[in-house]
Amino acid sequence: MRPDLLNPLFAGVDGLDGVGPKVAKPLERLGLARVRDLAYHLPDRFVNRRAVASLDEASVGEQIVVALTPLDYRQAPGRGPFRVNAVDGAGNVCALTYFGKASYSAKKLLPLGERRWVAGRLDQYGQSLQMVHPDHVSEGSDQALGSLCEAVYPLSEGLTQGKVAGLVAQALAALPELPEWIEPGLAQRMGWPGWREALREAHRGEHGPARDRLAYDELLANSLALMLVRAAGRARSGTPLAGDGHLRARLSLPFAMTGAQRRAIAEIEGDVAQGAPMLRLLQGDVGSGKTVVALNAMLIAVEAGAQAALLAPTEILARQHFETLSRMLAGTGVEIALLTGRDKGRSRESILMGLVDGSIPIVVGTHAIFQDAVQYRNLALVVIDEQHRFGVGQRLALTQKGRRTPHCLAMTATPIPRTLTLAQYGEMDVSKLDEMPPGRQAIDTRVVAVERMDDVIGALGRHIGAGGQAYWVCPMVRESEADDLAAAEARYEELKARFGDSVVLVHGQLRPEAKDAAMERFARGEAALLVATTVIEVGVDVPNATLMVIEQAERFGLAQLHQLRGRVGRGSEKSVCLLLRGNALSQVGRERLALMRETQDGFRLAEEDLRLRGGGELLGTRQSGDTPFRVATLEQISKLLPVAHDDARLLIERDGGLTGERGEAARILLYLFERDWGVLLLRGG
């Protein structure tokens, strides 16, 4: 149960003044459903203004607060701007300029002959001073001086800065006094304020210690919860699995295993032989052979008379795994089934019966394989692919299907920097596949300016004409009025007009049936070109596809570009990846694309991605393997996570865990950051 002390923070925002249905919807889009969410909705930046007695003291381009008296109104012809000419105490004239609907309220805000305090950016238009759309106009100096340092919050359509600031103020006023969970000596050394004061200071201005303290709280909660998961796992009873190797010896593998694969299998074999359930992360670059390792792990379970399940985040990936594993299992006599949400009727019933009676030892599927209606005879191993798409709480729920707690092998094809591995998988042992299977060729990666689009399409035509297959990846599905990114649907129509029915389209908004049909046509070689969004980032394996075009490549993160590039180079033929770039390349963008040309080492790219993003620049439409944190930035994670990790370990191993005065405070911390799955694992939690 959540401590009563936290109830005011978890109250809905609809209980705050000024929140009706019209305001609640845009708040929901920002993830602001509770008072706590508003309190932690930290400003992106602050506008710092200087109070001046006259315009002579200010510089053009400066943010200021100044007292002005309106002299006259002037409306430009047609839809031109509405100007209020105003004078300061020294006789300097400044035009307060309004456009569109904002001009309707200007006369009310600025009555002629009455002094007002005006806050905004001072600009110059020709030889005259002006302030376009002043940020604030107030009658009294107290209110005006309150805007000298003003928070700028992330917004959603339908919200204004003033509205969000007002709601945040209500949330901060409701903050309870909470006990201190940070070790006193550490807080003193760091110069960190208390929790409530830190939240208030973080909304008032650039306060580094306050921001760091709030980030540390989140990192400590995460580290502590992951360690509780690990401790609880070691205390639970699993099923020791000892296979004799007779099924693994019959596997039909496409190539000899690497030393890294053999090491990982040995580590897994040692784990599953124990009474405590395995919790292991298998981290491997694109094409490093994680599926072979996972299959060996599942066959250990089958050899021991138990069952194994492989969970994939999408139906496309589940079907891909099923087909790959079926090929490898040919000749072993081991039955494997595919179960997704689309399976209905007799086929579904047949699979369910096979799982209950044990005649189906291996099942592959989406979350459907863990629904209440799905029961197993003896589920002893769960493999979870693309682990970063599932939360720890979800994984804990998935492992409740066995008579005893199943062993868990999580896999990710997204190379994750060491720091973020600790943040996301701190409760797991890690195996890394850092060798590539023999025969894999390097992918020729080139950066091409968007002006050469016609040349690229011409080369694509020659590639298709020679019997090759290709991918064309776009960062959006539809054109947006607010963005000029190429849309997958628009590009698909253009390329289809050029190449006919050999072009298929896949994106996340398609019906599953249409998506699968397009993928199957491409996989069978009936379609030569697959136009897609990043839905193909994982799980697509077509060896004949040897050309990848990524449009607006500078909009993607390094990790995601690397994942997409990994869709080619899966056969024996040479593969090419073309990164189409726009004209407005930042220095960071140039570095990123240069790195893609320079290396195909995903682990190095992951570390460089973290370095480049450390300054706060978001380098892509979505970063695969991004942090699970809302407050802590990448810089703060790098700086503070090792400290939080050590502190959490000491709290559990030396200071009695969640008992005692600090332990009770730590329990409140876990609930505050919704890491309460860590509490629930404790007896009586």
C-alpha positions in Angstrom: 0.0 0.0 0.0 1.2 3.5 -0.9 2.0 5.5 2.3 -0.8 7.9 3.2 1.8 10.7 3.3 2.0 10.5 -0.5 -1.7 10.6 -1.2 -1.8 14.4 -1.9 0.9 13.9 -4.6 -1.0 11.1 -6.3 -4.3 13.0 -6.4 -5.6 13.7 -9.9 -5.0 17.1 -11.5 -8.7 17.5 -12.1 -8.9 18.5 -8.4 -6.8 21.6 -9.0 -8.3 25.1 -9.7 -8.6 25.8 -13.4 -8.5 22.1 -14.7 -11.6 21.2 -16.7 -12.0 18.7 -19.5 -10.4 21.1 -22.1 -7.3 21.6 -20.0 -7.1 17.9 -18.8 -6.6 16.6 -22.3 -3.5 18.5 -23.2 -2.1 17.8 -19.7 -2.7 14.1 -20.3 -0.7 14.3 -23.6 2.2 15.6 -21.6 1.8 12.8 -19.0 0.5 15.2 -16.4 -2.3 13.3 -14.7 -1.5 13.7 -11.0 -0.2 16.4 -8.7 3.1 14.6 -8.6 3.5 14.8 -12.3 3.1 18.6 -12.3 5.6 18.9 -9.4 8.2 17.0 -11.5 7.3 18.8 -14.7 10.6 20.7 -14.6 11.3 23.8 -16.8 13.2 23.4 -20.0 14.9 26.7 -19.4 14.5 30.1 -17.8 14.0 33.6 -19.2 16.1 36.0 -17.2 15.0 39.7 -17.5 16.6 42.9 -16.2 14.5 45.7 -14.7 15.5 49.0 -16.2 14.4 52.6 -15.3 14.5 53.7 -19.0 15.1 52.2 -22.4 18.5 54.0 -22.5 19.8 51.4 -20.0 18.8 48.4 -22.2 20.4 46.8 -25.3 18.6 45.6 -28.4 17.9 41.9 -28.0 17.8 42.0 -24.2 15.0 40.7 -22.1 13.8 43.5 -19.8 11.1 44.8 -17.5 10.3 48.5 -17.9 7.5 51.0 -17.0 5.8 52.5 -20.1 2.9 54.8 -20.7 0.8 54.2 -23.9 0.4 57.3 -26.1 -1.6 56.2 -29.1 -2.9 53.1 -31.1 -2.1 52.5 -34.7 -3.6 49.7 -36.9 -1.7 48.8 -40.1 -3.9 48.3 -43.2 -5.4 44.9 -43.9 -4.0 42.2 -41.7 -1.0 44.2 -40.6 0.1 44.5 -37.0 -1.6 46.6 -34.3 0.9 48.9 -32.5 0.7 50.7 -29.2 3.2 53.6 -29.1 4.4 54.0 -25.5 6.9 56.2 -23.7 9.2 55.5 -20.8 10.0 58.0 -18.0 12.9 59.5 -20.0 10.7 60.2 -23.1 12.0 57.3 -25.2 9.3 55.8 -27.4 8.8 52.0 -28.0 6.2 50.4 -30.2 4.4 47.4 -28.5 3.4 45.3 -31.5 0.7 42.7 -31.7 -0.3 40.4 -34.6 -3.6 38.5 -35.2 -6.1 37.9 -32.4 -3.7 39.1 -29.8 -4.3 42.7 -31.0 -7.9 42.5 -29.7 -6.8 42.5 -26.1 -4.0 45.1 -26.5 -6.3 48.2 -25.8 -7.6 46.6 -22.6 -4.1 45.7 -21.4 -2.6 49.1 -22.3 -5.1 52.0 -21.8 -3.9 55.3 -23.0 -2.2 57.5 -20.5 -2.0 54.8 -17.7 1.5 53.5 -16.8 2.0 49.8 -17.1 5.0 47.5 -16.4 5.9 45.6 -19.5 8.2 42.5 -19.8 9.6 41.3 -23.0 12.4 41.4 -25.5 13.6 44.8 -26.8 14.1 44.8 -30.6 14.6 47.4 -33.3 12.5 47.9 -36.4 14.1 50.3 -38.7 15.2 53.2 -36.6 12.5 52.6 -33.9 12.5 50.4 -30.8 9.8 47.8 -30.5 8.6 44.9 -28.4 6.7 42.2 -30.3 4.0 40.5 -28.2 5.2 41.5 -24.8 5.3 38.5 -22.4 3.6 40.3 -19.5 1.8 43.6 -18.9 0.9 44.4 -15.3 -0.3 47.4 -13.3 1.9 47.0 -10.3 5.7 46.7 -10.0 5.6 43.8 -7.6 3.9 41.6 -10.2 6.3 42.8 -12.9 9.4 42.2 -10.9 8.1 38.6 -10.2 8.8 37.9 -13.9 12.5 38.8 -13.8 13.3 35.0 -13.8 10.5 33.0 -15.5 10.4 29.3 -16.1 9.7 28.0 -19.6 7.9 24.7 -19.5 7.3 22.0 -22.1 3.8 22.6 -23.6 1.1 20.7 -25.5 -1.4 22.3 -27.8 -4.1 23.9 -25.7 -1.8 25.0 -22.9 0.0 28.3 -22.2 3.1 29.0 -20.1 0.9 30.9 -17.7 -1.6 28.1 -17.3 1.1 25.5 -16.7 3.0 27.8 -14.3 -0.2 28.3 -12.3 -0.9 24.6 -12.0 2.7 23.9 -11.0 2.5 26.5 -8.3 -0.6 24.7 -6.9 1.3 21.4 -7.0 4.3 22.8 -5.2 2.0 24.3 -2.5 0.6 20.8 -1.9 4.0 19.2 -1.3 4.1 17.3 2.0 7.1 17.1 4.3 8.9 13.8 3.6 11.5 12.1 5.7 15.1 12.2 4.3 16.2 9.1 2.4 19.7 10.4 1.3 22.6 9.6 3.6 23.1 12.8 5.6 26.9 13.0 5.0 26.4 12.7 1.2 23.7 15.4 1.1 26.0 17.7 3.1 29.0 17.1 0.9 27.0 17.7 -2.3 25.4 20.8 -0.9 21.9 19.4 -1.7 18.7 21.0 -0.2 15.9 18.9 1.2 13.4 17.2 -1.1 10.7 19.8 -0.9 13.0 22.8 -1.1 14.8 21.2 -4.1 11.6 20.8 -6.1 10.7 24.5 -5.4 14.1 25.8 -6.2 14.2 23.8 -9.5 11.1 25.7 -10.6 12.5 29.1 -9.5 15.7 29.2 -11.5 18.9 27.6 -12.6 19.7 25.8 -9.4 22.3 23.0 -10.1 22.3 21.4 -6.6 18.5 21.2 -6.5 18.4 19.6 -10.0 21.1 17.1 -9.1 19.4 16.2 -5.8 16.1 15.4 -7.7 18.0 13.4 -10.3 19.8 11.5 -7.5 16.5 10.7 -5.9 15.3 9.1 -9.1 18.5 7.2 -9.7 18.6 5.9 -6.1 15.0 4.7 -6.3 15.8 2.9 -9.5 19.0 1.3 -8.2 17.3 0.3 -5.0 14.3 -1.3 -6.8 16.6 -3.3 -9.1 18.7 -4.6 -6.2 15.5 -5.6 -4.4 14.5 -7.5 -7.5 17.8 -9.2 -7.6 17.7 -10.1 -3.9 14.2 -11.5 -4.2 15.1 -13.5 -7.2 18.0 -15.2 -5.4 15.6 -16.0 -2.6 13.0 -17.6 -4.8 12.9 -21.2 -5.9 13.5 -22.0 -9.6 13.8 -25.2 -11.5 17.4 -26.5 -11.9 17.9 -27.5 -15.5 20.6 -29.9 -16.7 20.5 -30.9 -20.4 22.4 -33.7 -21.8 23.1 -31.9 -25.1 21.5 -34.5 -27.4 19.1 -31.9 -29.0 21.7 -29.2 -29.3 23.9 -31.6 -31.2 21.3 -31.9 -33.9 20.8 -28.2 -34.5 21.1 -27.0 -38.1 23.1 -23.9 -37.8 24.0 -21.6 -40.7 27.6 -21.1 -39.5 30.0 -22.1 -36.8 29.5 -20.5 -33.5 31.9 -17.7 -32.3 33.8 -17.9 -29.1 31.5 -15.2 -27.6 28.5 -17.3 -28.4 30.0 -20.4 -26.7 31.0 -18.3 -23.7 27.4 -16.9 -23.3 25.9 -20.4 -23.6 28.3 -21.7 -20.9 27.3 -18.8 -18.6 23.6 -19.5 -19.2 24.1 -23.3 -18.7 25.8 -22.6 -15.4 23.0 -20.2 -14.3 20.0 -22.5 -15.1 21.7 -25.4 -13.3 21.2 -23.5 -10.0 18.2 -23.5 -7.8 17.8 -19.7 -7.9 16.1 -18.4 -11.1 18.5 -17.0 -13.7 18.3 -13.3 -14.5 20.7 -12.6 -17.4 20.9 -10.0 -20.1 22.3 -11.1 -23.5 23.6 -8.0 -25.2 24.8 -8.4 -28.7 25.3 -6.2 -31.7 23.2 -6.5 -34.9 23.9 -9.9 -36.5 26.1 -11.2 -33.6 24.0 -14.4 -33.3 21.8 -13.8 -30.2 19.1 -16.1 -31.6 21.4 -19.1 -31.7 22.4 -18.5 -28.1 18.7 -18.2 -27.1 17.8 -21.4 -28.9 20.6 -23.3 -27.1 19.2 -22.0 -23.8 15.7 -23.1 -24.7 16.9 -26.6 -25.7 18.7 -27.0 -22.4 15.2 -26.6 -20.8 13.6 -29.0 -23.3 16.4 -31.6 -22.7 15.6 -31.3 -19.0 12.0 -32.1 -19.7 10.7 -28.6 -19.3 9.2 -25.9 -21.6 10.6 -22.5 -22.9 8.8 -19.4 -24.2 10.2 -16.6 -26.3 8.5 -13.2 -26.0 8.8 -10.6 -28.8 7.5 -7.0 -28.6 5.8 -7.0 -32.0 4.0 -9.6 -34.2 6.5 -9.0 -37.1 9.4 -9.9 -34.8 7.6 -12.9 -33.3 6.9 -14.3 -36.8 10.5 -13.7 -37.8 11.8 -15.5 -34.8 9.4 -18.4 -35.3 10.6 -18.9 -38.9 14.3 -18.6 -38.0 14.0 -21.1 -35.1 11.9 -23.5 -37.1 14.7 -23.7 -39.7 17.3 -24.3 -37.1 15.2 -27.0 -35.3 14.6 -28.9 -38.5 15.8 -32.5 -37.8 15.7 -32.2 -34.0 12.1 -33.4 -33.7 11.3 -30.5 -31.3 7.9 -29.0 -31.9 7.7 -25.2 -31.9 4.5 -23.1 -32.0 3.7 -19.5 -32.8 1.0 -17.7 -30.6 -0.1 -14.1 -31.2 -3.2 -12.1 -30.5 -4.5 -12.8 -34.0 -4.6 -16.6 -33.6 -8.2 -17.7 -33.1 -10.4 -20.8 -33.2 -9.1 -24.4 -33.6 -5.5 -23.5 -34.3 -5.3 -21.5 -31.1 -7.1 -24.2 -29.0 -4.7 -26.8 -30.4 -1.7 -24.7 -29.3 -3.2 -24.1 -25.9 -3.7 -27.8 -25.4 -0.2 -28.6 -26.5 1.2 -26.1 -23.9 -0.9 -27.6 -21.1 0.0 -31.2 -21.9 3.6 -30.4 -22.7 3.6 -31.7 -26.2 4.7 -28.2 -27.4 8.0 -27.6 -25.6 8.8 -24.2 -27.2 6.4 -21.4 -28.0 7.2 -18.0 -29.6 4.8 -15.1 -29.5 3.8 -11.6 -28.4 2.4 -10.8 -24.9 -0.4 -13.2 -25.9 1.7 -16.1 -24.6 1.3 -14.8 -21.1 -2.4 -14.1 -21.0 -4.5 -15.7 -18.2 -6.0 -18.3 -20.6 -2.5 -19.6 -21.5 -1.3 -22.3 -19.2 1.9 -24.4 -19.3 2.7 -27.9 -18.1 6.2 -26.9 -16.9 7.5 -23.5 -18.0 11.1 -23.2 -16.8 12.7 -20.6 -19.1 11.5 -17.3 -20.5 13.4 -15.5 -23.2 12.5 -11.8 -23.7 13.7 -10.2 -26.9 14.2 -6.4 -27.2 14.2 -6.1 -23.4 14.2 -2.3 -23.4 10.6 -2.3 -24.7 9.5 -4.1 -21.5 9.6 -2.7 -18.0 10.9 -4.6 -15.0 7.4 -4.7 -13.6 6.2 -6.3 -16.8 8.9 -8.9 -16.8 8.1 -9.8 -13.2 4.5 -10.4 -14.2 5.6 -12.6 -17.2 7.6 -14.9 -15.0 4.7 -15.9 -12.8 3.5 -18.6 -15.3 5.7 -21.4 -14.2 5.0 -23.8 -11.2 8.3 -22.3 -9.9 9.8 -19.0 -11.0 11.2 -19.5 -14.5 14.7 -18.6 -15.5 14.8 -15.4 -17.5 17.1 -14.6 -20.4 16.6 -11.0 -21.7 18.1 -10.0 -25.1 18.7 -6.7 -26.7 20.2 -5.9 -30.1 20.7 -2.3 -29.1 24.2 -1.8 -27.8 23.9 0.1 -24.5 26.6 2.2 -22.9 28.0 0.8 -19.6 26.4 3.5 -17.5 22.9 2.9 -19.0 23.3 -0.8 -18.7 23.6 -0.3 -15.0 20.6 2.0 -15.0 18.3 -0.3 -16.9 19.6 -3.8 -16.0 21.2 -3.4 -12.6 19.5 -6.5 -11.3 20.8 -8.7 -14.1 24.0 -10.5 -14.9 25.3 -9.6 -18.4 26.7 -11.6 -21.3 28.0 -9.7 -24.2 28.4 -11.0 -27.8 31.3 -8.9 -29.0 32.3 -11.1 -32.0 30.6 -11.4 -35.4 29.9 -14.7 -37.1 32.3 -15.6 -39.9 31.2 -14.6 -43.4 29.5 -11.4 -42.4 30.7 -8.6 -44.7 31.2 -5.0 -43.8 28.4 -2.7 -45.0 29.5 0.1 -47.3 28.0 3.2 -45.7 27.8 6.5 -47.6 26.4 9.9 -46.8 24.5 11.5 -49.7 23.1 15.0 -49.9 19.3 15.2 -50.4 19.9 17.2 -53.7 21.1 13.9 -55.2 17.7 12.3 -54.6 17.3 11.6 -58.3 20.6 9.9 -58.5 19.7 7.7 -55.5 16.4 6.7 -57.0 18.2 6.0 -60.3 20.7 3.7 -58.5 17.8 2.1 -56.7 16.2 1.3 -60.0 19.4 -0.3 -61.3 19.6 -2.4 -58.1 16.1 -3.6 -58.4 16.5 -4.3 -62.1 19.5 -6.6 -61.3 17.3 -8.7 -59.1 18.2 -7.1 -55.8 15.9 -6.0 -52.9 16.1 -2.8 -50.9 14.7 -0.9 -47.9 13.7 2.8 -47.9 13.2 4.2 -44.4 11.4 7.4 -43.6 11.1 9.0 -40.1 7.4 9.8 -40.3 4.2 8.2 -41.5 2.3 11.3 -42.7 3.4 14.9 -43.5 2.8 17.3 -40.6 2.1 21.0 -41.0 4.7 21.6 -38.3 7.4 19.5 -39.9 8.9 19.0 -43.3 10.1 15.4 -42.8 9.4 13.1 -45.7 6.4 10.9 -44.9 6.5 7.2 -45.6 3.2 7.2 -47.3 4.1 10.1 -49.6 7.5 8.4 -50.5 5.7 5.1 -51.0 3.3 6.7 -53.6 6.2 8.3 -55.4 8.3 5.2 -55.6 5.4 3.0 -56.5 4.6 5.3 -59.4 8.2 4.7 -60.6 8.6 1.0 -59.8 5.0 -0.4 -59.8 3.6 -3.1 -57.6 7.1 -4.3 -56.6 7.0 -1.7 -53.9 5.3 -2.4 -50.5 4.7 -0.2 -47.4 5.0 -1.0 -43.7 4.4 1.3 -40.8 3.0 1.1 -37.3 -0.4 2.5 -38.1 -1.2 -0.2 -40.7 -3.6 -3.1 -39.7 -1.6 -6.1 -38.6 -3.0 -8.2 -41.5 -1.8 -5.6 -44.1 1.6 -5.2 -42.4 2.2 -9.0 -42.3 1.1 -9.4 -46.0 3.6 -6.7 -47.1 6.4 -8.2 -45.0 5.7 -11.7 -46.4 5.7 -10.4 -50.0 9.1 -8.8 -49.3 10.5 -11.8 -47.4 9.5 -14.2 -50.3 11.1 -11.9 -52.9 7.8 -11.0 -54.5 8.4 -7.3 -53.6 11.7 -5.7 -54.4 11.4 -2.5 -52.3 10.1 -2.1 -48.8 9.2 1.5 -47.8 8.9 1.7 -44.0 9.2 3.7 -40.8 11.4 2.4 -38.0 9.0 -0.5 -37.4 11.6 -2.5 -39.3 14.4 -1.5 -36.9 14.5 -5.0 -35.5 13.3 -8.5 -36.5 13.5 -8.3 -40.3 15.9 -10.8 -41.9 16.0 -10.9 -45.7 19.4 -11.9 -46.9 18.7 -10.8 -50.5 18.1 -7.2 -49.4 21.4 -5.5 -49.8 20.6 -1.8 -50.2 19.3 0.4 -47.4 18.3 4.1 -47.9 17.6 6.1 -44.8 16.0 9.4 -45.5 16.7 12.5 -43.3 19.3 10.4 -41.6 20.4 13.3 -39.4 17.1 13.1 -37.6 17.8 9.6 -36.2 20.1 8.7 -33.3 23.3 6.8 -33.8 21.9 3.7 -32.1 18.8 3.7 -34.3 20.8 4.3 -37.5 23.0 1.4 -36.6 20.0 -0.9 -36.0 18.5 0.1 -39.3 21.7 -0.4 -41.2 21.8 -3.9 -39.7 18.8 -5.0 -41.8 21.2 -5.4 -44.7 24.5 -7.3 -44.8 22.8 -10.5 -43.7 23.7 -12.5 -46.7 26.9 -13.3 -48.7 26.5 -10.4 -51.1 28.0 -6.9 -50.5 25.6 -4.5 -49.0 25.3 -0.7 -49.1 23.6 1.8 -46.7 22.9 5.3 -48.1 22.3 8.0 -45.4 20.4 10.8 -47.1 21.1 14.0 -45.2 19.4 17.4 -45.3 21.2 20.8 -45.7 20.9 22.1 -42.2 23.5 19.9 -40.6 24.7 20.8 -37.1 28.2 20.0 -36.0 26.9 17.2 -33.9 24.9 15.9 -36.9 28.1 15.9 -39.0 30.0 14.0 -36.3 27.2 11.4 -36.0 27.1 10.7 -39.7 30.9 10.6 -39.9 30.9 8.0 -37.2 28.4 5.9 -39.1 30.8 5.9 -42.1 33.8 5.2 -39.9 32.7 2.2 -37.8 30.2 -0.7 -37.6 31.0 -1.4 -33.9 27.6 -0.9 -32.2 29.2 -0.8 -28.7 31.5 2.0 -29.8 28.6 3.8 -31.5 26.5 3.5 -28.3 29.2 5.1 -26.2 29.7 7.9 -28.7 25.9 8.4 -28.9 25.9 8.9 -25.1 28.8 11.4 -25.4 27.1 13.4 -28.1 23.8 13.5 -26.3 25.4 14.3 -23.0 25.0 18.0 -23.7 21.3 17.6 -23.8 20.7 17.5 -27.6 18.1 15.0 -28.7 19.7 13.4 -31.8 16.8 11.5 -33.2 13.1 10.9 -33.5 13.4 8.2 -30.9 16.5 6.8 -29.3 16.5 3.1 -28.9 17.6 2.0 -25.4 16.9 5.5 -24.1 17.0 6.0 -20.3 14.0 5.0 -18.1 14.2 8.3 -16.3 12.1 11.4 -16.3 14.2 13.7 -14.2 17.8 12.6 -14.6 19.6 13.8 -17.7 22.3 11.8 -19.4 25.0 13.9 -17.8 23.5 13.4 -14.4 23.2 9.7 -15.0 26.9 9.4 -15.8 27.9 11.5 -12.8 25.5 10.3 -10.1 24.4 6.8 -11.0 27.6 5.1 -9.6 27.1 7.0 -6.4 23.4 6.0 -6.2 24.2 2.4 -7.0 26.8 2.1 -4.2 24.4 3.9 -1.8 21.6 1.4 -2.6 23.9 -1.5 -2.1 25.0 -0.3 1.3 21.4 0.4 2.3 20.5 -3.2 1.5 23.6 -5.1 2.6 24.7 -3.0 5.6 21.9 -0.9 6.8 19.0 -3.4 6.9 17.2 -2.6 3.6 13.8 -1.1 4.1 13.8 -1.4 7.8 14.8 1.3 10.3 14.4 5.0 10.0 16.3 5.5 6.7 14.8 2.3 5.3 11.3 3.6 5.9 12.2 6.8 4.1 13.6 4.7 1.2 10.3 2.8 1.0 8.5 6.2 0.6 11.1 7.1 -2.1 10.2 3.8 -4.1 6.5 4.7 -4.0 7.2 8.3 -5.0 9.0 7.2 -8.2 6.6 4.3 -8.8 9.3 1.7 -8.3 7.0 0.0 -5.8 7.4 -3.3 -7.6 10.6 -3.4 -5.6 8.7 -3.1 -2.4 6.1 -5.7 -3.4 8.8 -8.3 -3.8 9.6 -8.1 -0.1 7.7 -10.3 2.3 4.9 -8.2 3.7 5.7 -5.3 1.3 
